Amino acid sequence: MSTCPACKKNKLICVGDTYQCEDSECGFIQQIKIRKAQKWHLKIADNEKVYWRRVFFADLPELEDEALFSRYLDEIKKYYGDKLFGEAVTMLYAIVTARESLTMKEIAWLSGEKHITIKQLTFIKDFGALLKTTRDRNRGALVSAASERYREYIEKMFPRQRDELGEIFTDMLTAADLKEYKNEQGSYSLPDGLTYIAAYLPTVLDEIPDELFNRVYSDDKESTNINNCTKNSMEPHILSRRAKMGEVWSEYCGNVGLYKNQLDFINISGNCYWTMCDYSNALDFRNKQVKLGEEYFDSGKIDDENYVATAYMNRGVTYDDLGKYAESLSDYGKCIEIREKLHADGKLYDENDLALSYMNRGGTNWSTGKYAEALSDYAKCIEIRERLHADGKLYDENDLASAYMNRGVTYDDLGKYAEALSDYGKCIEIRERLYADGKLYDENDLASAYMNRGNTLGDISQYDEALSDYGKCIEISKRLHADGKLYDLGDLAMVMLNKGILLATGLNDQDGALAIFNEAIAMLEAEKELSYSANDTLQRLYYHRDRLTGNSDDLQSQLEVLFDKLFGSIDDSDEE
């Protein structure tokens, strides 16, 4: 409540049509002024013309008094009538009780519309004193309750709206024809608004019908469910909405004793935050997933230890992304221990999961310089994936190629070049076959395999073979760049740099080296913006080109530029 402008210490209270100082001795009284303005015209279903007037309360900072708040709504109701006012309040209730701000599209979906309507915009404008509108660069205009007190007032004054929203949302989710949203890949792309409704549902229903629950959640990954079906699912604001949906549904499942489902929804939230690289929030959900998974399994609330293994696996990945390698290795170890035991007992869901556990731990061991341990993990992963492939149970043969690639890199780091070349060869053989069959998901993987083998061949002075691999990598990378599918132009520039160095130092082909250095430099200089790695490669290209041309002045200037980029400029005026 606002402070009295007369005494400047006591609060104003609403009394009838006036604002008065709570201290009667002050004597301050202000008449509440109401004015109408700005007519809005539209046609509704029966083609009847309706004129709505916006309601303004002049000179009032906020509607903090419940009596004044109620009167504000009464003034609007006089012009709307019971039917339209009921529609408006249903929308208002959904907005102010939502866990986070709503987009205009989501507000439209509350009424079963695909786009925001004039009627809904008018509702938002007429209730403007109760709402707060902000703008997000990705999501556009966002609407929420102007204050927590308004949220409390609405919930108190309109208790029946909760049940009405529950019925509306249930009907909408049940009636949605999911086939309408099937895309070319065979999965489903639902509007963001439907995901919001799924997130909101547990807050307005004490018990969700089984049929509706199965629409939102399903253990079947191929099923038509909202859990997996979101339009533009990699966009940050969509991922944020899905994370909130997972959080709400996990609470609901925990309250009604659906403990496996609860862990799955916690996992959804963690995955969304992890995909957004919000590792701090992701770790919060991973910790919760581990804690509840262990607690539920130990207490008998769930009888499947696969859930516990998955929790450790996911937290291990998050720890690794945060650079907490000791914690990551510990979690991977616990995951592998559980999955090996489940496999021995014939209870492991999918041996692909066990292979991935070894692959991930191998990567962390490699990152921390534990090459012997990394080789052991990669060997175990390869053994499992080779067996799965032979049995037709390996999801993607490129997973096997990746294991050979990683082990090859590790052998190379240990100076075991023959073993490295053997593994690179197996990786390339698999990826070339997958590419020929149209089954290679990402051709960047094939390019990196050729680059790695080319580097190793160069290290053992097999220059012609190395040039051949570099040439294939460059050919693939240029094609990917032309199609907008190359991850980073710095990757292409790096293999061109390596080829140039090999030409200059290994084959003494100075002209050939200079030509490829200039080509790579021109390519990078033509870009408006470079990644850090691409810019670093550019400076190295300058350095090696200037060594060939003997242009020491340019070399010195480029070194100074590189030094400034890495460490900041130095003011020579301070030197004595």
HUBELSUL-V601908 format. One record per residue. N is the residue number from 1. RES is the residue in one small letter. SS is DSSP state (hx for helix, st for strand, lp for the rest). PHI is phi in whole degrees, -180 to 180 (* if undefined). Layout:
n->(N;N)
res->(RES;RES)
ss->(SS;SS)
phi->(PHI;PHI)
//
This chain:
n->(1;2;3;4;5;6;7;8;9;10;11;12;13;14;15;16;17;18;19;20;21;22;23;24;25;26;27;28;29;30;31;32;33;34;35;36;37;38;39;40;41;42;43;44;45;46;47;48;49;50;51;52;53;54;55;56;57;58;59;60;61;62;63;64;65;66;67;68;69;70;71;72;73;74;75;76;77;78;79;80;81;82;83;84;85;86;87;88;89;90;91;92;93;94;95;96;97;98;99;100;101;102;103;104;105;106;107;108;109;110;111;112;113;114;115;116;117;118;119;120;121;122;123;124;125;126;127;128;129;130;131;132;133;134;135;136;137;138;139;140;141;142;143;144;145;146;147;148;149;150;151;152;153;154;155;156;157;158;159;160;161;162;163;164;165;166;167;168;169;170;171;172;173;174;175;176;177;178;179;180;181;182;183;184;185;186;187;188;189;190;191;192;193;194;195;196;197;198;199;200;201;202;203;204;205;206;207;208;209;210;211;212;213;214;215;216;217;218;219;220;221;222;223;224;225;226;227;228;229;230;231;232;233;234;235;236;237;238;239;240;241;242;243;244;245;246;247;248;249;250;251;252;253;254;255;256;257;258;259;260;261;262;263;264;265;266;267;268;269;270;271;272;273;274;275;276;277;278;279;280;281;282;283;284;285;286;287;288;289;290;291;292;293;294;295;296;297;298;299;300;301;302;303;304;305;306;307;308;309;310;311;312;313;314;315;316;317;318;319;320;321;322;323;324;325;326;327;328;329;330;331;332;333;334;335;336;337;338;339;340;341;342;343;344;345;346;347;348;349;350;351;352;353;354;355;356;357;358;359;360;361;362;363;364;365;366;367;368;369;370;371;372;373;374;375;376;377;378;379;380;381;382;383;384;385;386;387;388;389;390;391;392;393;394;395;396;397;398;399;400;401;402;403;404;405;406;407;408;409;410;411;412;413;414;415;416;417;418;419;420;421;422;423;424;425;426;427;428;429;430;431;432;433;434;435;436;437;438;439;440;441;442;443;444;445;446;447;448;449;450;451;452;453;454;455;456;457;458;459;460;461;462;463;464;465;466;467;468;469;470;471;472;473;474;475;476;477;478;479;480;481;482;483;484;485;486;487;488;489;490;491;492;493;494;495;496;497;498;499;500;501;502;503;504;505;506;507;508;509;510;511;512;513;514;515;516;517;518;519;520;521;522;523;524;525;526;527;528;529;530;531;532;533;534;535;536;537;538;539;540;541;542;543;544;545;546;547;548;549;550;551;552;553;554;555;556;557;558;559;560;561;562;563;564;565;566;567;568;569;570;571;572;573;574;575;576)
res->(m;s;t;c;p;a;c;k;k;n;k;l;i;c;v;g;d;t;y;q;c;e;d;s;e;c;g;f;i;q;q;i;k;i;r;k;a;q;k;w;h;l;k;i;a;d;n;e;k;v;y;w;r;r;v;f;f;a;d;l;p;e;l;e;d;e;a;l;f;s;r;y;l;d;e;i;k;k;y;y;g;d;k;l;f;g;e;a;v;t;m;l;y;a;i;v;t;a;r;e;s;l;t;m;k;e;i;a;w;l;s;g;e;k;h;i;t;i;k;q;l;t;f;i;k;d;f;g;a;l;l;k;t;t;r;d;r;n;r;g;a;l;v;s;a;a;s;e;r;y;r;e;y;i;e;k;m;f;p;r;q;r;d;e;l;g;e;i;f;t;d;m;l;t;a;a;d;l;k;e;y;k;n;e;q;g;s;y;s;l;p;d;g;l;t;y;i;a;a;y;l;p;t;v;l;d;e;i;p;d;e;l;f;n;r;v;y;s;d;d;k;e;s;t;n;i;n;n;c;t;k;n;s;m;e;p;h;i;l;s;r;r;a;k;m;g;e;v;w;s;e;y;c;g;n;v;g;l;y;k;n;q;l;d;f;i;n;i;s;g;n;c;y;w;t;m;c;d;y;s;n;a;l;d;f;r;n;k;q;v;k;l;g;e;e;y;f;d;s;g;k;i;d;d;e;n;y;v;a;t;a;y;m;n;r;g;v;t;y;d;d;l;g;k;y;a;e;s;l;s;d;y;g;k;c;i;e;i;r;e;k;l;h;a;d;g;k;l;y;d;e;n;d;l;a;l;s;y;m;n;r;g;g;t;n;w;s;t;g;k;y;a;e;a;l;s;d;y;a;k;c;i;e;i;r;e;r;l;h;a;d;g;k;l;y;d;e;n;d;l;a;s;a;y;m;n;r;g;v;t;y;d;d;l;g;k;y;a;e;a;l;s;d;y;g;k;c;i;e;i;r;e;r;l;y;a;d;g;k;l;y;d;e;n;d;l;a;s;a;y;m;n;r;g;n;t;l;g;d;i;s;q;y;d;e;a;l;s;d;y;g;k;c;i;e;i;s;k;r;l;h;a;d;g;k;l;y;d;l;g;d;l;a;m;v;m;l;n;k;g;i;l;l;a;t;g;l;n;d;q;d;g;a;l;a;i;f;n;e;a;i;a;m;l;e;a;e;k;e;l;s;y;s;a;n;d;t;l;q;r;l;y;y;h;r;d;r;l;t;g;n;s;d;d;l;q;s;q;l;e;v;l;f;d;k;l;f;g;s;i;d;d;s;d;e;e)
ss->(lp;lp;st;lp;lp;lp;lp;lp;lp;lp;st;st;st;st;st;lp;lp;st;st;st;st;lp;lp;lp;lp;lp;lp;lp;st;st;st;lp;st;st;st;st;st;st;st;st;st;st;st;lp;lp;lp;lp;lp;st;st;st;st;st;st;st;st;st;st;lp;lp;lp;lp;lp;lp;lp;hx;hx;hx;hx;hx;hx;hx;hx;hx;hx;hx;hx;hx;hx;hx;hx;hx;hx;hx;hx;hx;hx;hx;hx;hx;hx;hx;hx;hx;hx;hx;hx;lp;lp;lp;lp;st;st;hx;hx;hx;hx;hx;hx;hx;lp;lp;lp;lp;lp;lp;lp;hx;hx;hx;hx;hx;hx;hx;hx;hx;lp;hx;hx;hx;st;st;st;st;st;st;lp;lp;lp;st;st;st;st;st;st;lp;lp;hx;hx;hx;hx;hx;hx;hx;hx;hx;hx;lp;lp;hx;hx;hx;hx;hx;hx;hx;hx;hx;hx;hx;hx;hx;hx;hx;hx;lp;lp;hx;hx;hx;hx;st;lp;lp;lp;lp;lp;st;lp;lp;lp;hx;hx;hx;hx;hx;hx;hx;hx;hx;hx;lp;lp;lp;lp;lp;lp;lp;lp;hx;hx;hx;hx;hx;hx;hx;lp;lp;lp;lp;lp;lp;lp;lp;lp;lp;lp;lp;lp;lp;lp;lp;lp;lp;lp;hx;hx;hx;hx;hx;hx;hx;hx;hx;hx;hx;hx;hx;hx;hx;hx;hx;hx;hx;hx;lp;lp;lp;hx;hx;hx;hx;hx;hx;hx;hx;hx;hx;hx;hx;hx;hx;hx;hx;hx;lp;lp;lp;hx;hx;hx;hx;hx;hx;hx;hx;hx;hx;hx;hx;hx;hx;hx;hx;hx;hx;hx;hx;hx;lp;lp;lp;lp;lp;lp;hx;hx;hx;hx;hx;hx;hx;hx;hx;hx;hx;hx;hx;hx;hx;hx;lp;lp;lp;hx;hx;hx;hx;hx;hx;hx;hx;hx;hx;hx;hx;hx;hx;hx;hx;hx;hx;hx;hx;lp;lp;lp;lp;lp;lp;hx;hx;hx;hx;hx;hx;hx;hx;hx;hx;hx;hx;hx;hx;hx;hx;hx;lp;lp;lp;hx;hx;hx;hx;hx;hx;hx;hx;hx;hx;hx;hx;hx;hx;hx;hx;hx;hx;hx;hx;lp;lp;lp;lp;lp;lp;hx;hx;hx;hx;hx;hx;hx;hx;hx;hx;hx;hx;hx;hx;hx;hx;hx;lp;lp;lp;hx;hx;hx;hx;hx;hx;hx;hx;hx;hx;hx;hx;hx;hx;hx;hx;hx;hx;hx;hx;lp;lp;lp;lp;lp;lp;hx;hx;hx;hx;hx;hx;hx;hx;hx;hx;hx;hx;hx;hx;hx;hx;hx;lp;lp;lp;hx;hx;hx;hx;hx;hx;hx;hx;hx;hx;hx;hx;hx;hx;hx;hx;hx;hx;hx;hx;lp;lp;lp;lp;lp;lp;hx;hx;hx;hx;hx;hx;hx;hx;hx;hx;hx;hx;hx;hx;hx;hx;hx;hx;lp;lp;lp;hx;hx;hx;hx;hx;hx;hx;hx;hx;hx;hx;hx;hx;hx;hx;hx;lp;lp;lp;lp;lp;lp;hx;hx;hx;hx;hx;hx;hx;hx;hx;hx;hx;hx;hx;hx;hx;hx;hx;hx;lp;lp;hx;hx;hx;hx;hx;hx;hx;hx;hx;hx;hx;hx;hx;hx;hx;hx;lp;lp;lp;lp;hx;hx;hx;lp;lp)
phi->(*;-76;-83;-61;-71;-85;-87;59;-139;-96;-91;-88;-125;-92;-129;63;-97;-131;-102;-131;-71;-66;-93;-61;-70;-66;81;-72;-136;-131;-71;-79;-101;-120;-133;-113;-161;54;-68;-117;-124;-158;-109;-102;-55;-89;65;-76;-79;-125;-114;-110;-110;-71;-108;-122;-107;-79;61;-115;-64;-151;-91;-81;-85;-62;-65;-69;-58;-65;-68;-56;-66;-62;-63;-68;-63;-59;-89;-80;85;-63;-65;-67;-65;-62;-62;-64;-68;-60;-65;-61;-61;-65;-66;-77;-99;-67;-73;-149;-59;-105;-80;-62;-66;-66;-63;-61;-66;-60;-106;77;-97;-85;-139;-63;-107;-60;-59;-67;-62;-66;-55;-63;-68;-70;-98;-57;-69;-100;-117;-123;-114;-126;-134;-114;-60;-90;-100;86;-70;-124;-123;-152;-67;-69;-157;-64;-64;-63;-59;-65;-61;-63;-62;-75;-79;-130;-65;-74;-65;-61;-66;-64;-64;-58;-67;-62;-67;-61;-61;-68;-70;-72;-83;-60;-88;-65;-63;-62;-104;-72;-104;-65;-80;91;-96;-123;-119;-88;-62;-58;-61;-69;-65;-61;-62;-63;-70;-80;-53;-62;-82;-120;-126;-71;-142;-93;-56;-56;-60;-73;-60;-67;-73;-86;-131;-154;-73;-79;-65;-92;-76;-89;-134;-67;-53;-102;-116;-138;-67;48;-66;-93;-72;-55;-71;-71;-62;-63;-65;-65;-62;-66;-60;-61;-66;-65;-70;-66;-63;-61;-62;-64;-69;-103;83;-94;-72;-64;-63;-59;-65;-64;-71;-61;-63;-59;-62;-61;-63;-64;-64;-64;-63;-80;64;-92;-70;-64;-67;-60;-66;-58;-72;-64;-62;-66;-64;-67;-60;-70;-60;-64;-62;-69;-70;-65;-89;85;-71;-129;-113;-122;-77;-58;-63;-68;-61;-62;-62;-65;-59;-65;-69;-60;-63;-67;-59;-61;-65;-86;79;-94;-71;-62;-65;-63;-63;-63;-68;-61;-62;-67;-62;-64;-59;-66;-69;-65;-66;-63;-65;-63;-90;72;-114;-76;-57;-149;-69;-58;-65;-65;-61;-65;-60;-66;-61;-66;-66;-60;-64;-71;-61;-63;-62;-99;78;-92;-69;-64;-66;-63;-60;-63;-66;-65;-62;-65;-61;-63;-58;-67;-69;-63;-66;-63;-64;-63;-91;72;-113;-81;-60;-144;-65;-66;-62;-66;-61;-64;-65;-63;-61;-64;-68;-61;-61;-66;-59;-61;-63;-88;77;-93;-71;-63;-66;-63;-64;-63;-68;-61;-63;-65;-61;-65;-58;-65;-69;-65;-67;-63;-65;-63;-90;70;-114;-85;-66;-140;-72;-57;-63;-68;-61;-66;-65;-65;-64;-63;-67;-61;-61;-67;-62;-64;-63;-105;66;-92;-67;-63;-65;-64;-61;-62;-68;-61;-62;-66;-62;-63;-59;-65;-65;-65;-65;-63;-64;-63;-91;72;-114;-78;-59;-149;-62;-63;-65;-67;-62;-65;-69;-68;-62;-61;-65;-63;-62;-64;-62;-74;-94;-90;-112;56;-97;-66;-66;-63;-65;-62;-63;-75;-62;-64;-62;-67;-63;-61;-63;-73;-67;-75;-81;-74;-141;-118;-70;-60;-66;-66;-67;-63;-63;-61;-64;-68;-64;-57;-61;-70;-65;-71;-66;-71;-84;72;-85;-69;-65;-64;-62;-63;-65;-68;-64;-66;-61;-63;-62;-63;-66;-84;-123;89;-74;-116;-87;-69;-66;-84;-77;-88)
//
